[in-house]
Amino acid sequence: MAWIAVPLLVILAALGLPLFVVLGAAGLIASWRVELDPAILIVELDRIASSPNLIAIPLFTFAGVVLARGGSAQRLIRFFDTAMGWLPGGLCTVTLTVCAFFTAFSGASGVTILALGGMLCPMLSQAGYRERFVCGLLTSSGSLGILFPPSLAVLVYGIVAGVSIDQLYLAGIVPGMVLLLMLIGFSSNAGLRIHATHPAFDWRAIAQATRLALWDLLLPFGIALGIFGGFVTVGEVAACTAAYVLILETVIHRSIDLRRQFLPLVQEASLLVGSLLIILGAAIGLTNLLIDAEVPTRLLGWVEGHVHSPLHFLLLLNAFLILVGAVMDIFSALMVVVPLLLPLAKHFGIDPVHLGIIILANLEIGYNTPPVGINLFIASQRFQKPVLHLFLYSLPFVAIMFVWLALVTYVPMLSLWWR
């Protein structure tokens, strides 16, 4: 029966069955196959639930929802457009910078493309950029800030791997900035080639836009200061962030009326958090079975017999993670593969913090690769373009990401610069 059930699950997943259902069913089938009590599938949830950092996930998610609904995107676009848009190719810099900011807060859930795509797409088109370039830029930008604080993906990796989240956020800053600068350089050069139009430099416009966006711009610096300065824990900074954005949008800008909009905001954030927790629960159960079946030990034995250098291991690791990122969402992938990869990386002397950045970099690329690249599907819905076309439009940006992945993988100092 298992030989029938597994191919059936694969077919149903390809047809759109939710991934948490696939993972949960796979765990139940595996437990039945080895005659174990299915209760083992949820034992590990107790450890995850007791993690002091878990509370940060709903709080940061709520903060991202409030910012998106309160008009922060418009204020930031206006600020960066006046501050950088007058430069040749400056509108691309604006696009990439704002997308990185929103991805860090939205958890790469697609909110970036949905919230910013409608505003940035006509701006880029009016400046003279071709539709192919615009769609590729906006699609690939949807996961750009995944390494920056307060990224939920970094939080999840830290919880699963038992690694300091403060250290992970520090490790992600330089690699994240390197990718941002690489994409800015490529996009700005494209703007120069087509002689894209840009607004004139205007001090008054910059001052006015700065006044409106000042409190939004201070937020990431406050988070970084709180975490890296050791003043607050990750959970505490998440609570402060949620309170800050509520005051920002209800008192300072008055763009949100709590009496009418608080419950809808909580509902939207709860749906995002609930879907994430369901995925984590199903993935944890399957991972428990894999560990009980000694799959990590068997993998280590195979690797010891066939892989003889860290370089060879890292090549295989990247190839494996690219495949994982192409068929799984980032949170399911983290829950399933991290416990399997940690002992292998330890065997080859790879720092778990560096390993985390490698894994996240691979999965970031997976957002733009079929068949399950979430950026492609959300952009297809937003721009009314076929998924395959958007993938082809994104290829130049994905190629740059692969070059960046090689740098992140084989130059550990990019991630461990702070040690």
ABEGO torsion letter per residue (X at the ends): XAAAAAAAAAAAAAAGBBAAAAAAAAAAAAAAAAGBBAAAAAAAAAAAAABAAAAAAAAAAAAAAAAAAAGAAAAAAAAAAAAAAABBGAAAAAAAAAAAAAAAAAGGAGAAAAAAAAAAAAAAAAAGBBAAAAAAAAAAAAAAAAABOBBAAAAAAAAAAGBBAAAAAAAAAAAAAAAAAAAAAAAAAAAAAAGBBBBBBBAAAAAAAAAAAAAAAAAAAAAAAAAAAGABBAAAAAAAAAAAAAAAAAAAAGABBAAAAAAAAAAAAAAAAAAAAAAAAAAAAAAAAAAAAGAAAAAAAAAAAABABAAAAAAAAAAAAAAAAAABBAAAAAAAAAAAAAAAAAAAGBBAAAAAAAAAAAAAAAAABOAABAAAAAAAAAAGBBAAAAAAAAAAAAAAAAAAAAAAAABAAAAAAAX
